[in-house]
Amino acid sequence: MAALRSFILLLVTVLASMAATGTASFDLRAELNHPYAGSPLSRYEMVREAASTSKVRRAWTAARLANACGGRGGGTSAPDVPVTPAGRSFYTLTVGVGTPPQWHTLVHDTGSDLVWVFCKLVGGGATPTDPLYDPGKSSSFAAVPCDGKLCREGEFQSKNCSRNRCLYTYAYGRGQTYGELASEVFTFGAHHKVPATLNFGCGGRFLKADIFNASGFLGLSPDRLSFVTQLQIPRFSYCLSPYTDRKSGHMFFGAMADLSRYRTTGPIQTTSFLNNRIGSNTYYFLPLIGVSVGGKKLDVPASSFAGTFVDSGYTTGALTAPALRALEEALVDALKLPRRGSSDPDYDFCFQLPRGVPMTAVPAPPLVYHFEGGAAMVLPRESYLAEPSPGEMCLVIGVDSQPVIGNFQQQNMHVLFDVQNQKFSFAPTQCDQI
């Protein structure tokens, strides 16, 4: 009996150690909330809001990349860009925070690392759908001490200590959130609840920006504070349903993140992530080497595609100015439609649709992103063109200093982030049917 008790004690110790180091299995399927589920907005309004959200995200990205290139070391500072409300075009994941769980919706974001939730401890602002997280009602809440590794090494805009509390300010470009670092049990999954203890931000208000459909962020980037990095999750995948469908998407972690397990509508293709080249692990960089329209590659130098990354928080996507100009010229040749000025200032390149004809009835060639190694992401019309108002069809790709594969390009595309093996896989999929 004594030997059995010793064995059980050893097993419990090993399992606790595995959970503490993040090596315990985290295999999970979860539902992604559609940003406009139940919304009274028309499909035109949703498309217009998506462009506005991307404009804000573009400002965040520019500031963060500037910081990565020199802002932290006293070199190039973040550009002074105006930041307006971030909008509600984000897909979200519902998670339980604390013991017992307090349920909150967090932005699903591969372009940031900090996990945080609006918190009563630091005067956070409640949203219309979520009450404030209250650490006083959780038996598993624990503050991160100032001398803890996370407090010492985490990359924040600023941090300070008060009564051994690690207080931080975390920047999204010029938008920022502040709070206290802590650890907590998070519960994921409506049917198979998987508790996980991780460090997070007990956050205050989101300064200079608002997120209307969430009460925090679930950072999924490769950086050290992210949910994926802290729990050492080897792989994750997600499938985003289209904006105008208002249907839920899906997210998978661990062994559940396997594209071959789910029905796809096209082949599974794979390329490799690129090593970070700018001093930041905030983004998942991809080796994009070319773009084609209707089988014809854009005539632009390879340097136009350098620094491409995939970002679930960037709604409409982007190309550099030379690549975007070439794409616009190719679309003029391919679509044979008259140009027109957009009714929305966030759309710069639009066509006049034939009278009484919806965008879905207008033939358009596929847009193809070509990656090193031969993988090709084929985007149908609805993944790069949109109808922000009746009678006009606009390009849903903007201009940025680095190309971004955003949510519009990822619609009905099951994408897999194999973090352990540094591979990125994708396959066209009817996301609401997996």
Secondary structure, DSSP 8 states (H G I E B T S, - for coil): -HHHHHHHHHHHHHHHHHHHHT-S---EEEEEE-TTTT----HHHHHHHHHHHHHHHHHHHHHHHHHHHTGGGTSS----------BS---EEEEEETTTTEEEEEEEETT----EEEBGGGT----SS---B-GGG-SS-EE--TTSHHHHH---SEEEEETTEEEEEEEETTEEEEEEEEEEEEEE-SSS-EEEEEEEEEEEEEET--BTT-SEEEE-SSSTTSHHHHTT--EEEEEB--GGGT--EEEEEGGG--GGGS--SS--EEEE-----SS--SSEE--EEEEEETTEE----GGGGTT-EE-TT-SS-EE-HHHHHHHHHHHHHHH---EE--SSTT---EEE--TT--GGGS----EEEEETTS-EEEE-GGGTEE-SSTTEEEE--EE-SS-EE-HHHHBTEEEEEETTTTEEEEEE--GGG-
